[in-house]
Each structure stands twice: as structure tokens, then as C-alpha cells.
Amino acid sequence: MSEKNTAQKPVRWSVFVPCFLVIGGAAILGVVNNAWLTEVASAIFGWSLGNFGWLYQLVAMGTLLLISLLAFSKLGNIRLGGPEAKAKHSFGSWFAMTLTGGIATGLITYGVNEVLIYFGNIYGELDGYGIPALSDEAAYFSMGRCFYNWTVIPYAMYALSGVLIAYLYFNRGKELSVAASLTPLFGEKVMHGFWKSLVDVLSVLAIALGLAASLGAGLALIGTGLSSAYGIAQGPLVWFILTAIITVTFTAASVTGIDKGIKWLAGLTSKIFYVLLILLFIIGPTIYILNMANVGLGYWLDRFWMWGFDPSTVGGSALVTWWTMYDWAIWIAYAPLMGIFFAIIAYGRTIRQFLVINWMLPSAFGFVWFAVWGGTALNWQIAGKADIISAIQSNGAVAGIWEFLKHVPLGSILIPAIIITLIAAFSTTADTMSTTISALCTQGARHDEEPALWQKIVWGASIGLIACIMVAFGGGAQGVDGVKYLAACGGFVVLAIFILQVFSAVKVFFFDPATKLDIQAAETAAAPEKVE
């Protein structure tokens, strides 16, 4: 983005006001009657995933198929912005922003914890398949299921929204909004009045609730780390202090803009990720990691279709509803607005390059991350070097990583480094989204302009506040139930919009004559000049 901003452009009050009221109302309810708010959110969570798990699975698999077709067809040659468009960001910076902007604290939170929860059958995840806890097959299952939950399917959801919005904005001259991504289905009428506001309001609410869940999980994780490593008791005061630090960090980065704060923070966070990954691969059980990566990949591929279409009938609700369907709800909640951010920074790249950076490489990174961190944790649990399962059973679903880190060489250095990384990782996601939400609440927002500073501050503070309140005044067996329920509700709210985006992408990419002309123009531009 350029140095100019949209401070003088009018606010879309039809989006800003409803979103602010709902988010503010949820925060107030979290203080006044958290139990009631959690109960209502839980009821919606259970009803939506219990009755529509089959739909989530169909959408997930359909999205994966669609993205695969886009990546490996002639459509991949189309350049976003036209044949002459020039990219602004290097591949390294671009990937850093998409990787860290899209995963928040997820990889660190669950790289160890989720693998060991499955392996120990802590919440009954293995019951549906009758796999004995702590068995060899439980280890294979744990790796395979994490590969399934964290690689090609979820990143396909991000990529689908992003590539659709980018193409329509840069190549078709549509507005930079979620509603504009539906114009291939409904025409320009969706860009006016009630329907436009409704689509964008629901998308903002979904991402705000999703970010609150991510921050809530991050707060719980950092809190258990401070308690485990330094004996600092968890409580509202600690969570409010942590929230203040994180909120100030990501709001400051958002205020300084994409080209400065966000780009710098993303670069720093990604470098920390790379160092942690390489370090653990070297000091961990390297051969075991490589072997389990192979076995886990084979286990995942062997069961891919069953897992891909099971709404919990086979695997059971402890596994499918609480983990996979919840994950899909969160990714879908993020997808439309994350797609806007991915579109903003993709100018000048081809559709194929977009999908490599936003789908293939993040998926590969997720595979490597879980193979290294999860494989090492499994090995140490089996060998008796660390009792991570007991730590999770005693202190909650996010506590295992700290027990794990106590046994890593240089653990006294890594633990504070991980805490800093958690703050940086969430901040990177939150600053991109507070910027994107602000843009969506501004009339005539452009990819090369920064939204008004006051909007970034308002949305940054609002997201931090609701997460902190829900963590401070509510909790549960598998983590922070209140924010998890709210986030899943956000995903369900935006599910219909995401499904419409899938159909919109099918229409514009495969049945629109204008797209065929863009393919021809891309091929002509790529062809070598003839020698006379």
C-alpha cells in the first residue's frame, strides 16, 4: 500500500455500526453473564456442526477440487492486474505475510498438543475407530490426522476466497469487498443496499469472532507457559496484561501499514518459525521424524476419502466435531476477509503463483511443522523422556507444549522465545485483519490505500477486548470453550457466503467468456516473440 490513506473517505456506517454493536454487546455480555453467553454459543455450536457437518465436509472437498483445477489448468497463467502488471513484493516477503497472516498461533498451539491428545485419546478422539491409546496405530493416526487437519484442505479455503476476490478486483474492476465476489452469480444488484451490507457485516463478524478465538487460545497457551516455566499463576490480571501487550503490538503494526509494520512483523515471525523448525529437526530424533512423516502421510492418504466425507458418523463427535469440523468452521470464518488481504498483496502475480504461495507452500509448511514437532513429541512420550499427556490431562489442552519444551536442549532459552513468537504470530494475523476490516468499513477502499487510523485502533482494541473477557470469565475442558463456541458460530454464519463464493468461482473461471479472453491474453504475453 502507498503512504496515502483513506482518512477522508466516508465510513460505511451500515457495516461499521452493526459489527461494532454486536462485538461490543458480546464483550459486555461476557462480563455481565458469561455463563449465559457461553451456553447460547454452545447451543449454536452443537446444533450447527451436529446438523451441518455433512455440508462442511462437502464444501471442504469441493473447494479442494476447485483449487486443484485452477492451479493445474491454463487459468493459472492469468496475471492479476493484467499481462503488464508488476509485482510489488518479493516472493520471500509475500510468503511471509501469507503464512504468518493466516495461521495466527495455530501451529505453535497444536504442533505438539494436538498430536499427543490424539495419541493419548485424552478426550475420546480414538473411540470411533476403536484404536487403543498409546499404541503404534495411535501414533500413525495422530500424525495422519494432523496432516489432514492442517494442510491442503484448510489452505484451499483461504486460497479460494483470495483468488476469486483478487481476479474480480484487479482484472474485472469490481470493488474490494466480499459482496463483490458474488457478482458473477447475482450481478451488480448484490453491490447495492441491504444485501451488500449484510454480506460484508456477516464476514466482519465471522473474522472478528475467529480472531477472538485465536487470541483466546493464545492467551491460554501463554498463561500455561508462564505458570509452568516461571510459576506465575494464571488469572484475569495476567490475561488482561497479556491482551494489552498483544493488542498494542498488532494495532501498532496495523497503524504503520502493510509496507512497514505488517511486512516487518511478518518477516520477523516467519524467520522465527524457520529457526525453530530447523533447530528441532537437528536436535530431535531426526530419523524417527522422517519415518513418522512417511508413515503419517501414507496413513492420511489411505484414509483420505473416508475422513473427507465423514460428518462424525464414523469418527465420532470427540474427533470430527470438536476438531475437524471446528477447524473447518474457523477457516471458513477467516476465509472471506483473509481473501481480501491476500488479494491486496498479490497484484502482479499469476493465479498459479497465487495458489503456490497461498495454498501449496503453506500446506507443505504445515506438513513439515507437524512432522518435526509432533514426531519429536511422540518419540519423547513413547521413550519416557517427557510425559506430555499427563501435563495436558492436568492443565488443559494447550499445556503439553511447555512440558515438551522443558526437555528440549536450550529449553530455558526456547520457552521465552516461544512466548514472544506466540505474541508475534497472533499479532501478524490480527494486524492484517484489523486493516482489512477497516478497509471493508470504508467506502471506495482501494488496495493501494491505507484505511483511517482511528478505525484500525477501534477494531484492534475491540478484538482484543472480547477475547480477553471471554478468557478471563469463561473456560472449559478442551481449552477456552466460550471463545471456541463463538468462533464456530462465526464460521456457521459465513458458511452460506463461502458456498456462494465457491459457485461464483466456478462460474467466473469456467463459464465466463471474458475469462477465456484473459487466458488468451496471458498466453500471448507469455509466448516468445517471433524472429522476423
C-alpha positions as CSV (number, residue, x, y, z in Angstrom):
1,M,0.0,0.0,0.0
2,S,1.1,3.6,-0.6
3,E,1.6,6.2,2.1
4,K,-1.8,7.8,1.3
5,N,-4.7,6.7,3.3
6,T,-8.5,6.8,3.1
7,A,-9.0,9.0,6.2
8,Q,-11.0,11.4,4.0
9,K,-13.2,8.8,2.6
10,P,-16.6,8.3,4.2
11,V,-17.2,5.4,6.6
12,R,-19.7,2.6,5.6
13,W,-21.8,3.1,8.7
14,S,-24.1,0.3,7.5
15,V,-21.2,-2.1,8.1
16,F,-19.4,-0.4,10.9
17,V,-22.3,0.2,13.3
18,P,-23.9,-3.3,13.3
19,C,-20.5,-5.0,13.7
20,F,-19.4,-2.7,16.5
21,L,-22.7,-3.2,18.3
22,V,-22.6,-7.0,18.1
23,I,-18.9,-7.3,19.1
24,G,-19.3,-4.7,21.9
25,G,-22.5,-6.4,23.0
26,A,-20.7,-9.8,23.2
27,A,-17.9,-8.2,25.2
28,I,-20.4,-6.7,27.7
29,L,-22.3,-10.0,28.0
30,G,-19.0,-11.7,28.6
31,V,-18.6,-9.6,31.8
32,V,-22.3,-9.5,32.9
33,N,-23.3,-13.0,32.2
34,N,-20.6,-15.1,30.7
35,A,-22.3,-18.4,31.5
36,W,-25.4,-17.4,29.6
37,L,-23.3,-16.2,26.6
38,T,-21.3,-19.4,26.6
39,E,-24.4,-21.6,26.9
40,V,-26.1,-19.9,23.9
41,A,-22.9,-20.0,21.8
42,S,-22.5,-23.7,22.8
43,A,-26.1,-24.5,21.7
44,I,-25.5,-22.9,18.3
45,F,-22.1,-24.6,18.0
46,G,-23.6,-28.0,18.7
47,W,-26.6,-27.5,16.5
48,S,-24.7,-26.1,13.6
49,L,-21.9,-28.7,13.5
50,G,-24.2,-31.6,14.5
51,N,-26.7,-30.9,11.8
52,F,-24.5,-29.5,9.0
53,G,-21.3,-31.5,9.4
54,W,-22.1,-33.2,6.2
55,L,-22.3,-29.8,4.4
56,Y,-19.0,-28.6,5.9
57,Q,-17.3,-31.8,4.6
58,L,-18.8,-31.4,1.1
59,V,-17.8,-27.8,0.9
60,A,-14.2,-28.6,2.1
61,M,-13.7,-31.4,-0.5
62,G,-15.4,-29.3,-3.3
63,T,-13.1,-26.4,-2.5
64,L,-10.0,-28.6,-2.7
65,L,-11.1,-30.0,-6.1
66,L,-11.8,-26.5,-7.4
67,I,-8.4,-25.1,-6.3
68,S,-6.6,-28.0,-7.8
69,L,-8.3,-27.4,-11.2
70,L,-7.3,-23.7,-11.0
71,A,-3.7,-24.4,-10.2
72,F,-3.1,-27.0,-12.9
73,S,-5.1,-25.6,-15.8
74,K,-4.5,-22.7,-18.2
75,L,-6.3,-20.4,-15.8
76,G,-3.2,-20.4,-13.7
77,N,-1.5,-18.3,-16.4
78,I,-3.8,-15.3,-15.9
79,R,-1.9,-12.4,-14.3
80,L,-3.7,-10.4,-11.6
81,G,-3.9,-6.9,-12.8
82,G,-3.4,-7.8,-16.5
83,P,-0.4,-9.0,-18.6
84,E,1.7,-5.9,-17.9
85,A,1.1,-5.8,-14.1
86,K,4.3,-5.8,-12.0
87,A,4.5,-7.5,-8.5
88,K,5.4,-5.2,-5.6
89,H,6.6,-7.7,-3.0
90,S,9.4,-10.3,-3.3
91,F,8.4,-14.0,-3.1
92,G,10.0,-14.2,0.3
93,S,8.1,-11.2,1.8
94,W,4.9,-12.3,0.1
95,F,5.1,-15.8,1.5
96,A,6.0,-14.5,5.0
97,M,2.9,-12.3,5.0
98,T,0.5,-15.0,3.8
99,L,2.0,-17.7,6.0
100,T,2.0,-15.8,9.3
101,G,-1.1,-13.8,8.4
102,G,-3.1,-16.9,8.0
103,I,-2.2,-19.3,10.9
104,A,-2.1,-17.0,13.9
105,T,-1.0,-19.1,16.9
106,G,-2.3,-22.4,15.4
107,L,0.9,-24.2,14.5
108,I,2.6,-23.5,17.8
109,T,-0.5,-24.2,19.9
110,Y,-1.2,-27.5,18.3
111,G,2.1,-28.7,16.8
112,V,2.7,-30.7,19.9
113,N,-0.6,-30.7,21.8
114,E,-3.0,-32.0,19.1
115,V,-0.7,-34.9,18.2
116,L,-0.4,-36.0,21.8
117,I,-4.1,-35.5,22.5
118,Y,-4.9,-38.0,19.7
119,F,-2.2,-40.4,20.8
120,G,-3.4,-40.5,24.4
121,N,-7.1,-40.5,23.4
122,I,-7.5,-37.7,26.0
123,Y,-11.0,-36.6,25.0
124,G,-12.1,-39.8,23.3
125,E,-10.8,-39.0,19.8
126,L,-9.8,-42.6,19.0
127,D,-13.1,-44.2,20.3
128,G,-14.9,-44.0,16.9
129,Y,-12.2,-46.1,15.3
130,G,-11.5,-48.4,18.2
131,I,-7.8,-47.6,18.2
132,P,-6.1,-48.3,21.5
133,A,-4.5,-45.3,23.1
134,L,-0.7,-45.2,23.1
135,S,-0.5,-48.0,20.5
136,D,1.6,-47.9,17.4
137,E,-1.5,-47.3,15.3
138,A,-2.5,-44.4,17.6
139,A,0.9,-42.8,16.7
140,Y,0.3,-43.3,13.0
141,F,-3.3,-42.0,13.3
142,S,-2.1,-38.9,15.3
143,M,0.3,-37.8,12.6
144,G,-2.0,-38.6,9.7
145,R,-5.0,-36.8,11.2
146,C,-2.9,-33.6,11.9
147,F,-1.7,-33.7,8.3
148,Y,-5.3,-33.9,7.2
149,N,-6.5,-31.0,9.5
150,W,-3.6,-28.6,8.8
151,T,-2.6,-28.9,5.2
152,V,-4.2,-28.9,1.7
153,I,-7.9,-28.6,2.7
154,P,-7.9,-25.6,5.0
155,Y,-5.5,-23.6,2.9
156,A,-7.6,-24.3,-0.1
157,M,-10.4,-22.4,1.6
158,Y,-8.2,-19.3,2.1
159,A,-6.9,-19.6,-1.5
160,L,-10.4,-19.9,-3.0
161,S,-11.7,-16.7,-1.4
162,G,-8.4,-14.9,-2.1
163,V,-8.0,-15.8,-5.8
164,L,-11.7,-15.0,-6.6
165,I,-11.6,-11.6,-4.9
166,A,-8.2,-10.8,-6.5
167,Y,-9.3,-11.7,-10.0
168,L,-12.6,-9.8,-9.8
169,Y,-10.9,-6.7,-8.3
170,F,-7.8,-6.5,-10.4
171,N,-9.0,-7.9,-13.7
172,R,-12.7,-7.1,-13.7
173,G,-12.7,-3.8,-11.9
174,K,-15.0,-4.9,-9.1
175,E,-15.0,-3.3,-5.7
176,L,-12.6,-4.6,-3.0
177,S,-15.3,-6.3,-0.8
178,V,-16.8,-9.7,0.0
179,A,-20.1,-8.7,-1.7
180,A,-18.2,-8.0,-5.0
181,S,-17.1,-11.7,-5.1
182,L,-20.7,-12.7,-5.6
183,T,-21.4,-10.5,-8.6
184,P,-20.8,-13.4,-11.1
185,L,-23.9,-15.1,-9.5
186,F,-26.2,-12.1,-8.8
187,G,-24.9,-9.3,-10.9
188,E,-24.5,-5.7,-9.8
189,K,-27.6,-5.8,-7.6
190,V,-25.7,-7.5,-4.9
191,M,-23.5,-4.4,-4.7
192,H,-26.3,-2.1,-3.5
193,G,-28.4,-1.6,-0.5
194,F,-29.3,-4.2,2.1
195,W,-27.6,-7.3,0.6
196,K,-24.2,-5.7,0.2
197,S,-24.2,-4.6,3.8
198,L,-25.4,-7.9,5.0
199,V,-22.7,-9.9,3.3
200,D,-19.9,-7.6,4.5
201,V,-21.3,-7.4,8.0
202,L,-21.5,-11.2,8.4
203,S,-18.0,-11.5,7.1
204,V,-16.6,-9.0,9.5
205,L,-18.4,-10.6,12.4
206,A,-17.1,-14.0,11.5
207,I,-13.5,-12.9,11.3
208,A,-13.7,-10.9,14.5
209,L,-15.1,-13.9,16.4
210,G,-12.5,-16.1,14.8
211,L,-9.7,-13.8,15.8
212,A,-11.1,-13.6,19.3
213,A,-10.9,-17.4,19.5
214,S,-7.3,-17.5,18.2
215,L,-6.3,-14.8,20.7
216,G,-8.2,-16.7,23.5
217,A,-6.3,-19.9,22.7
218,G,-3.1,-17.9,22.5
219,L,-3.7,-16.3,25.9
220,A,-4.5,-19.7,27.5
221,L,-1.3,-21.1,25.9
222,I,0.9,-18.2,27.1
223,G,-0.7,-18.3,30.5
224,T,0.1,-22.0,31.0
225,G,3.6,-21.3,29.8
226,L,4.2,-18.6,32.3
227,S,2.7,-20.8,35.0
228,S,4.7,-23.9,34.0
229,A,8.1,-22.2,33.4
230,Y,8.0,-19.3,35.9
231,G,5.3,-20.2,38.5
232,I,3.2,-17.2,37.5
233,A,-0.4,-18.1,38.4
234,Q,-3.0,-17.6,35.7
235,G,-5.8,-15.2,36.3
236,P,-7.7,-12.2,35.0
237,L,-4.9,-9.8,35.8
238,V,-2.3,-11.8,33.8
239,W,-4.7,-12.2,30.9
240,F,-5.5,-8.5,30.8
241,I,-1.8,-7.6,30.8
242,L,-1.1,-10.1,28.0
243,T,-4.0,-8.9,26.0
244,A,-2.8,-5.3,26.3
245,I,0.7,-6.2,25.1
246,I,-0.6,-8.2,22.2
247,T,-3.3,-5.7,21.2
248,V,-0.9,-2.8,21.3
249,T,1.6,-4.8,19.2
250,F,-0.8,-5.7,16.4
251,T,-2.6,-2.4,16.4
252,A,0.7,-0.5,16.1
253,A,1.8,-2.7,13.2
254,S,-1.6,-2.2,11.6
255,V,-1.4,1.6,12.0
256,T,2.0,1.8,10.4
257,G,0.6,0.0,7.3
258,I,1.3,-3.1,5.2
259,D,4.5,-1.9,3.6
260,K,6.1,-1.1,7.0
261,G,4.6,-2.7,10.2
262,I,2.8,-5.7,8.8
263,K,5.6,-6.7,6.4
264,W,8.3,-6.3,9.0
265,L,6.3,-8.2,11.7
266,A,5.5,-11.0,9.2
267,G,9.2,-11.3,8.2
268,L,10.3,-11.5,11.8
269,T,7.7,-14.1,12.7
270,S,8.4,-16.3,9.7
271,K,12.1,-16.2,10.4
272,I,11.5,-17.4,14.0
273,F,9.3,-20.2,12.6
274,Y,12.1,-21.3,10.3
275,V,14.7,-21.2,13.1
276,L,12.6,-23.2,15.5
277,L,11.8,-25.8,12.8
278,I,15.4,-26.3,11.8
279,L,16.7,-26.3,15.3
280,L,14.2,-29.0,16.5
281,F,14.9,-31.1,13.4
282,I,18.6,-31.1,14.2
283,I,18.4,-31.7,18.0
284,G,15.3,-34.0,17.8
285,P,15.1,-37.7,16.8
286,T,15.8,-36.9,13.1
287,I,15.4,-40.4,11.7
288,Y,12.2,-41.0,13.7
289,I,10.8,-37.7,12.4
290,L,11.5,-38.7,8.8
291,N,10.0,-42.2,9.3
292,M,6.9,-40.9,11.0
293,A,6.4,-38.2,8.3
294,N,6.3,-41.0,5.8
295,V,4.0,-43.2,7.8
296,G,1.7,-40.4,8.7
297,L,1.5,-39.3,5.1
298,G,0.6,-42.8,4.0
299,Y,-1.9,-43.2,6.8
300,W,-3.6,-39.9,5.8
301,L,-3.7,-40.7,2.1
302,D,-5.0,-44.2,2.7
303,R,-8.0,-42.8,4.7
304,F,-8.4,-39.5,2.9
305,W,-11.8,-40.1,1.3
306,M,-13.4,-41.6,4.4
307,W,-12.1,-38.7,6.6
308,G,-13.1,-36.2,3.8
309,F,-16.7,-37.1,3.8
310,D,-17.4,-38.3,7.4
311,P,-19.6,-35.8,9.3
312,S,-18.8,-37.7,12.6
313,T,-20.9,-40.8,11.8
314,V,-17.7,-43.0,11.8
315,G,-15.1,-41.0,13.7
316,G,-17.4,-39.7,16.5
317,S,-18.0,-36.2,17.7
318,A,-15.0,-36.0,20.0
319,L,-12.7,-36.2,16.9
320,V,-14.7,-35.0,14.0
321,T,-17.0,-32.3,15.5
322,W,-14.6,-30.9,18.2
323,W,-11.5,-31.0,16.0
324,T,-12.0,-31.2,12.2
325,M,-15.4,-29.6,11.9
326,Y,-14.4,-26.9,14.4
327,D,-11.3,-26.3,12.3
328,W,-13.3,-26.0,9.1
329,A,-15.7,-23.5,10.8
330,I,-12.7,-21.3,11.9
331,W,-11.0,-21.4,8.5
332,I,-14.3,-20.6,6.7
333,A,-14.9,-17.8,9.2
334,Y,-11.5,-16.3,8.3
335,A,-11.7,-17.0,4.5
336,P,-13.6,-14.1,3.0
337,L,-11.7,-11.3,4.8
338,M,-8.4,-13.2,4.7
339,G,-9.0,-13.5,1.0
340,I,-9.2,-9.7,0.7
341,F,-5.9,-9.3,2.4
342,F,-4.3,-12.0,0.2
343,A,-5.7,-10.2,-2.8
344,I,-4.3,-6.8,-1.8
345,I,-0.7,-8.1,-1.7
346,A,-1.0,-10.3,-4.8
347,Y,-1.1,-7.6,-7.5
348,G,1.1,-8.6,-10.5
349,R,1.3,-12.3,-9.7
350,T,-0.3,-15.0,-11.8
351,I,-3.1,-17.1,-10.5
352,R,-0.8,-20.1,-10.4
353,Q,1.8,-18.2,-8.4
354,F,-1.0,-17.0,-6.1
355,L,-2.0,-20.6,-5.4
356,V,1.6,-21.7,-4.9
357,I,2.1,-19.1,-2.2
358,N,-1.3,-19.3,-0.6
359,W,-2.1,-23.0,-0.9
360,M,0.8,-25.3,-1.8
361,L,3.7,-23.8,0.2
362,P,1.6,-23.2,3.4
363,S,0.3,-26.8,3.1
364,A,3.9,-28.1,2.8
365,F,5.0,-26.0,5.7
366,G,2.2,-27.4,7.9
367,F,3.2,-30.9,6.9
368,V,6.9,-30.3,7.8
369,W,5.9,-28.5,11.1
370,F,3.7,-31.3,12.4
371,A,6.2,-33.9,11.2
372,V,9.0,-32.3,13.2
373,W,7.3,-31.0,16.3
374,G,4.7,-33.8,16.5
375,G,7.1,-36.5,15.6
376,T,9.6,-35.4,18.3
377,A,6.8,-35.1,20.9
378,L,5.6,-38.6,20.1
379,N,9.1,-40.1,20.3
380,W,9.8,-38.5,23.7
381,Q,6.4,-39.6,25.1
382,I,7.0,-43.2,23.9
383,A,10.6,-43.2,25.2
384,G,9.6,-41.8,28.6
385,K,11.7,-38.7,28.1
386,A,8.7,-36.4,28.7
387,D,5.1,-37.1,30.0
388,I,3.3,-34.6,27.8
389,I,0.0,-36.5,28.0
390,S,-0.1,-36.1,31.8
391,A,0.6,-32.4,31.5
392,I,-2.4,-32.0,29.2
393,Q,-4.6,-34.1,31.4
394,S,-3.7,-32.0,34.4
395,N,-3.5,-28.5,32.9
396,G,-5.6,-28.4,29.8
397,A,-5.4,-29.0,26.0
398,V,-2.8,-26.3,25.4
399,A,-0.4,-27.2,28.2
400,G,1.6,-30.0,26.6
401,I,4.0,-27.9,24.7
402,W,5.5,-26.4,27.8
403,E,6.2,-29.9,29.3
404,F,7.7,-30.7,25.9
405,L,10.0,-27.6,25.8
406,K,11.3,-28.4,29.3
407,H,13.1,-31.4,27.8
408,V,14.5,-29.6,24.7
409,P,18.1,-28.6,24.9
410,L,18.3,-24.9,25.5
411,G,14.7,-25.0,26.8
412,S,15.4,-22.1,29.1
413,I,16.0,-20.0,26.0
414,L,13.3,-21.6,23.8
415,I,10.5,-21.1,26.3
416,P,10.6,-17.3,26.4
417,A,11.4,-17.3,22.6
418,I,8.1,-19.3,22.1
419,I,6.2,-16.9,24.2
420,I,7.5,-14.0,22.1
421,T,6.7,-15.9,18.9
422,L,3.2,-16.5,20.1
423,I,2.7,-12.8,20.6
424,A,4.3,-12.0,17.2
425,A,2.3,-14.8,15.4
426,F,-1.1,-13.6,16.6
427,S,-0.2,-10.0,16.1
428,T,0.6,-10.6,12.5
429,T,-2.8,-12.2,11.8
430,A,-4.6,-9.6,13.9
431,D,-3.0,-6.6,12.3
432,T,-3.8,-7.8,8.8
433,M,-7.4,-8.4,9.7
434,S,-7.9,-5.1,11.6
435,T,-6.6,-3.4,8.4
436,T,-8.9,-5.4,6.2
437,I,-11.9,-4.9,8.5
438,S,-11.2,-1.1,8.4
439,A,-11.0,-1.2,4.6
440,L,-14.3,-3.0,4.4
441,C,-15.9,-0.4,6.6
442,T,-14.7,2.4,4.3
443,Q,-16.4,3.5,1.1
444,G,-14.4,3.1,-2.1
445,A,-11.4,1.4,-0.3
446,R,-8.5,0.5,-2.6
447,H,-5.7,-2.0,-2.4
448,D,-3.1,0.8,-2.6
449,E,-4.5,3.0,0.2
450,E,-4.5,2.6,3.9
451,P,-7.7,2.8,5.9
452,A,-8.2,5.5,8.5
453,L,-6.0,5.1,11.6
454,W,-8.9,5.5,14.1
455,Q,-10.7,2.6,12.5
456,K,-7.6,0.3,12.8
457,I,-7.3,1.3,16.5
458,V,-11.1,0.7,17.2
459,W,-11.1,-2.7,15.6
460,G,-7.8,-3.8,17.1
461,A,-9.0,-2.9,20.6
462,S,-12.4,-4.5,20.1
463,I,-11.0,-7.8,19.0
464,G,-8.6,-7.8,22.0
465,L,-11.3,-6.9,24.4
466,I,-13.8,-9.6,23.6
467,A,-11.0,-12.3,23.6
468,C,-9.7,-11.2,27.0
469,I,-13.2,-11.0,28.5
470,M,-14.1,-14.5,27.3
471,V,-10.8,-16.0,28.6
472,A,-11.0,-14.2,31.9
473,F,-14.6,-15.1,32.7
474,G,-15.1,-18.4,31.0
475,G,-13.3,-21.7,30.3
476,G,-13.7,-25.4,29.8
477,A,-12.2,-28.9,29.4
478,Q,-10.7,-28.6,25.9
479,G,-9.5,-25.1,26.3
480,V,-11.4,-21.8,26.3
481,D,-14.9,-23.0,25.4
482,G,-16.5,-19.6,25.3
483,V,-14.4,-18.2,22.5
484,K,-14.3,-21.6,20.7
485,Y,-18.1,-21.7,20.6
486,L,-18.3,-18.0,19.4
487,A,-15.8,-18.7,16.7
488,A,-17.6,-21.8,15.4
489,C,-20.8,-19.7,15.4
490,G,-18.9,-17.2,13.2
491,G,-18.0,-19.9,10.8
492,F,-21.5,-21.1,10.5
493,V,-22.7,-17.5,9.9
494,V,-20.4,-17.1,7.0
495,L,-20.8,-20.7,5.6
496,A,-23.6,-19.6,3.2
497,I,-21.4,-16.8,1.9
498,F,-18.4,-19.1,1.4
499,I,-20.6,-21.6,-0.5
500,L,-21.8,-18.8,-2.8
501,Q,-18.1,-17.8,-3.3
502,V,-17.4,-21.4,-4.4
503,F,-20.2,-21.3,-7.0
504,S,-19.2,-17.8,-8.0
505,A,-15.6,-19.0,-8.7
506,V,-16.9,-22.0,-10.7
507,K,-19.0,-19.6,-12.9
508,V,-16.4,-16.9,-13.4
509,F,-13.4,-19.2,-14.0
510,F,-15.0,-21.9,-16.1
511,F,-18.1,-20.5,-17.8
512,D,-17.4,-16.8,-18.4
513,P,-16.3,-15.9,-21.9
514,A,-14.3,-12.9,-20.6
515,T,-12.1,-15.3,-18.6
516,K,-11.3,-17.2,-21.8
517,L,-10.1,-13.9,-23.3
518,D,-7.9,-13.3,-20.2
519,I,-6.4,-16.8,-20.7
520,Q,-5.6,-16.0,-24.3
521,A,-4.1,-12.6,-23.4
522,A,-1.9,-14.4,-20.8
523,E,-0.7,-17.0,-23.3
524,T,0.1,-14.3,-25.8
525,A,2.1,-12.3,-23.3
526,A,4.0,-15.3,-22.3
527,A,4.8,-16.5,-25.8
528,P,8.3,-15.7,-27.1
529,E,8.5,-13.0,-29.8
530,K,8.8,-14.4,-33.3
531,V,12.1,-13.6,-35.1
532,E,11.4,-11.9,-38.4
